[in-house]
Amino acid sequence: MPLDKGKSSEGSNPVNDSAGGRVTRQGIRIYEAADFAGMHAAGKVAAQILDEVAAHVFPGQSTGAIDDFIRNRVEELGATSATIGYKGYQHASCISVNHVVCHGIPGEKTLKDGDILNIDVTVIVDGWFGDTSRMYVAGKLPRKAERLIQVTHDALFKGIEAVRPGNTFGDIGHAIQTYVEAHRMSVVRDFCGHGLGRVFHAPPNVLHYGRAGSGPVLEEGMFFTIEPMVNLGRPETKVLGDDWTAVTRDKSLSAQFEHSVGVTADGVEIFTLSPAGTFHPTY
């Protein structure tokens, strides 16, 4: 789930606290090597649920029925939904259809042939948060939507490729932005990725645009999401009256993919890989 864009808090010095590990002066937690296992376990459950939900996406299906399936699978797998009760939200997923950028609320809306949708799930397993989202299509995939989905998918992995110690968060955003704009699409600026671990949202804010070499330096043990939202039209968004649903201002199609990752000694580990290898809807 995206986090509203804002500045990361800064203290005067790195600190240690009761959650273990170290916190940088930008407020970013540095986790221990043993903590990677917990994140892999939580990420696997979230990714498994998104694998299984694909069979429930088809024309005529309601987004509420999809969310009911997700809610039941979270419980059956012994996990806890991180979104139910979060700031008053009452669903186990966000389901964002067509021009909805993020935070779409499941309900009675039924899918039509050719609709594209992002399904975003976050679970808690033994205190660790697994957060991931991916795209789906109901029925036949329109050509323009197919291109948008492919560029968004590839942009996420361009960002992930930039994750290694010594690089910066600006390198991640720059890699995503330059790739997307080269394909004449736009990156949403109003929402961003975020730190996570034993909390849902934490510093840093992971922007999907920016200048290479800017921002905090990546260190081994940082955990965060990368979750670019890409629009076929302009990047501007607006939030509807429900205070959750964000849509494109020009009503152009939007797509998003999200992985939770951890910085390793020489690169990156993805915690939310699809067990079935179906992270991309047409693979």
C-alpha positions in Angstrom: 0.0 0.0 0.0 1.4 3.4 -0.9 2.3 6.0 1.7 1.5 9.6 1.2 4.6 11.5 0.1 6.4 13.5 2.8 9.8 14.2 4.2 11.5 11.6 6.3 12.2 12.7 9.8 15.8 13.3 10.8 17.5 13.1 14.1 21.0 14.2 15.1 22.6 10.8 15.3 22.0 7.1 14.6 20.2 5.5 17.6 19.3 2.1 18.9 15.8 1.3 20.3 13.8 -1.5 21.8 12.9 -3.1 18.4 16.6 -4.0 17.9 19.1 -3.0 15.3 20.1 0.5 14.5 18.2 3.5 13.2 20.0 6.0 10.9 19.7 9.7 11.5 17.1 9.8 8.7 15.0 7.5 10.8 15.6 4.4 8.6 15.9 1.1 10.5 18.8 -1.2 9.8 17.7 -4.8 10.4 19.8 -7.8 11.3 20.7 -10.7 9.0 18.3 -13.0 11.0 15.4 -10.7 10.2 15.4 -11.5 6.5 13.8 -14.9 7.2 10.8 -13.2 8.9 10.3 -10.9 5.9 10.5 -13.8 3.5 7.9 -15.7 5.4 5.5 -12.8 5.4 6.2 -11.9 1.8 5.5 -15.4 0.7 2.1 -15.5 2.3 1.1 -12.2 0.6 2.4 -13.4 -2.7 0.7 -16.8 -2.5 -2.6 -15.1 -1.9 -2.1 -12.9 -5.0 -1.3 -16.0 -7.0 -4.5 -17.7 -5.9 -6.8 -14.7 -6.4 -6.1 -14.6 -10.2 -8.8 -17.3 -10.7 -11.3 -15.0 -9.1 -10.7 -12.1 -11.5 -13.2 -12.3 -14.5 -15.9 -10.2 -16.1 -19.0 -10.0 -13.9 -17.1 -10.6 -10.7 -17.4 -8.0 -8.0 -14.4 -6.4 -6.3 -16.1 -7.2 -3.0 -16.2 -10.9 -3.7 -12.5 -10.8 -4.6 -11.8 -9.1 -1.2 -13.9 -11.7 0.6 -11.7 -14.4 -0.9 -8.5 -12.6 0.2 -9.9 -12.0 3.7 -10.6 -15.7 4.1 -7.3 -16.9 2.7 -5.4 -14.5 5.1 -7.1 -16.2 8.0 -6.7 -19.7 6.6 -3.0 -19.2 6.2 -2.6 -18.1 9.8 -1.8 -14.5 9.0 -3.4 -11.2 10.0 -4.5 -8.6 7.6 -2.6 -5.3 8.0 -5.2 -3.2 6.3 -8.4 -4.2 8.2 -8.7 -1.5 10.9 -5.8 0.6 9.5 -6.9 4.2 9.9 -10.5 3.0 9.7 -10.1 0.9 6.6 -12.2 -2.2 6.7 -11.0 -4.4 3.9 -8.3 -7.0 3.4 -7.1 -5.5 0.1 -7.1 -2.4 -2.1 -8.5 -3.1 -5.5 -7.9 -0.3 -8.0 -9.7 -0.6 -11.4 -8.7 1.2 -14.6 -8.1 4.9 -13.8 -8.0 4.3 -10.1 -4.3 4.8 -9.1 -4.4 3.3 -5.6 -6.5 2.7 -2.5 -9.5 1.5 -4.4 -12.2 0.2 -2.0 -13.7 -3.2 -2.7 -17.5 -3.3 -3.0 -20.4 -4.0 -5.3 -18.6 -2.8 -8.5 -18.5 -5.6 -11.1 -15.6 -6.0 -13.5 -16.2 -5.6 -17.3 -14.4 -7.3 -20.1 -11.0 -5.5 -20.6 -10.9 -4.0 -17.2 -7.4 -3.9 -15.6 -7.0 -3.8 -11.9 -4.3 -3.6 -9.2 -4.8 -5.8 -6.1 -2.7 -4.8 -3.1 -2.4 -7.1 -0.1 -0.5 -6.7 3.2 -0.3 -9.4 5.8 1.4 -9.8 9.2 3.1 -13.1 9.9 4.8 -13.5 13.3 5.0 -9.7 13.6 6.5 -9.1 10.1 4.7 -7.2 7.4 4.5 -8.6 3.8 3.3 -6.0 1.3 2.9 -6.5 -2.4 0.6 -5.7 -5.3 0.3 -6.7 -8.9 -1.9 -6.2 -12.0 -4.7 -8.4 -13.3 -7.0 -8.3 -16.3 -10.7 -9.3 -16.5 -11.2 -11.0 -19.9 -9.3 -9.8 -23.0 -6.5 -7.3 -22.4 -6.7 -4.2 -24.5 -3.5 -3.3 -26.4 -3.0 0.1 -24.8 -3.4 -1.5 -21.3 -1.0 -4.3 -22.2 1.7 -1.7 -23.0 1.0 0.2 -19.8 1.2 -2.9 -17.7 4.5 -4.0 -19.3 6.2 -0.7 -18.9 5.1 -0.5 -15.2 6.3 -4.0 -14.5 9.6 -3.4 -16.1 10.0 0.0 -14.4 9.6 -1.7 -11.0 12.5 -4.1 -11.9 14.6 -1.2 -13.1 14.2 0.3 -9.7 15.0 -3.0 -8.0 18.2 -3.3 -10.1 19.4 0.0 -8.6 19.2 -1.4 -5.0 22.7 -2.1 -3.6 24.8 -0.7 -0.8 26.4 2.6 -1.7 23.6 3.6 -4.1 21.0 6.1 -3.0 17.2 6.2 -2.9 17.4 8.8 -5.7 19.1 6.2 -7.9 16.0 4.0 -7.5 13.6 6.9 -8.4 15.8 8.0 -11.3 15.9 4.6 -12.8 12.1 4.3 -12.7 11.4 7.8 -14.0 13.7 7.7 -16.9 12.4 4.3 -18.1 8.8 5.3 -17.8 9.2 8.7 -19.5 11.2 7.2 -22.3 8.0 5.3 -23.1 5.9 8.5 -23.0 4.1 7.6 -19.8 4.2 9.4 -16.5 5.1 8.5 -12.9 2.7 9.4 -10.1 4.3 11.8 -7.6 1.6 11.9 -5.0 2.2 8.4 -3.5 5.4 6.5 -2.9 7.0 3.4 -1.4 7.9 3.1 2.3 10.0 1.4 4.8 8.5 -1.6 6.6 9.5 -4.6 8.7 7.8 -4.9 12.1 5.7 -1.9 11.2 3.5 -1.2 8.2 4.9 2.2 7.3 8.2 3.7 8.3 10.9 5.9 6.9 12.1 6.3 4.2 9.6 7.5 1.6 10.7 5.7 -1.5 10.0 8.1 -4.4 9.6 6.7 -7.9 11.2 9.7 -9.5 14.2 11.8 -8.7 17.8 12.7 -9.3 20.6 10.1 -9.4 22.8 10.3 -6.4 20.3 12.1 -4.2 18.6 11.0 -1.0 19.8 8.7 1.8 22.5 6.1 1.0 21.4 2.5 0.8 22.8 0.2 3.6 22.7 -3.5 4.1 19.6 -4.3 6.3 17.2 -1.7 5.0 13.7 -3.0 4.2 11.3 -1.1 2.1 8.7 -1.3 -0.7 9.1 -0.2 -4.3 5.7 0.3 -5.9 5.6 2.6 -9.0 2.3 3.9 -10.2 2.4 4.7 -13.9 -0.2 6.6 -15.9 -0.9 6.6 -19.6 -1.6 10.3 -19.4 -0.5 13.0 -17.0 0.8 12.2 -13.5 -1.7 14.3 -11.4 -4.1 12.5 -9.1 -7.0 13.4 -6.9 -8.6 11.7 -3.9 -12.3 11.1 -4.0 -14.8 11.9 -1.3 -14.3 8.6 0.5 -10.8 9.9 1.5 -9.2 6.8 0.1 -9.7 6.3 -3.6 -7.1 8.1 -5.7 -7.8 8.5 -9.4 -6.0 10.1 -12.4 -7.2 13.6 -12.9 -7.4 13.1 -16.7 -9.1 9.7 -16.3 -6.2 8.0 -18.1 -5.5 4.4 -17.3 -3.1 3.7 -14.4 -1.1 0.6 -13.4 1.1 -0.4 -10.4 3.4 -3.3 -9.3 4.9 -3.6 -5.8 7.6 -5.7 -4.2 9.0 -5.6 -0.7 12.8 -5.8 -0.7 15.8 -5.9 1.6 19.3 -4.5 0.9 21.9 -7.3 1.2 25.7 -7.0 1.4 26.1 -7.0 -2.4 22.6 -6.3 -3.8 18.9 -6.9 -3.0 16.5 -9.7 -2.0 12.9 -9.6 -3.0 10.6 -10.8 -0.2 7.4 -11.0 -2.2 8.3 -13.1 -5.3 5.4 -15.1 -6.7 5.6 -18.8 -5.6 3.8 -19.7 -8.9 5.9 -17.4 -11.1 2.8 -15.4 -12.1 3.7 -11.9 -10.9 3.0 -10.5 -14.4 -0.6 -11.2 -15.5 0.3 -12.5 -19.0 3.4 -14.6 -18.0 
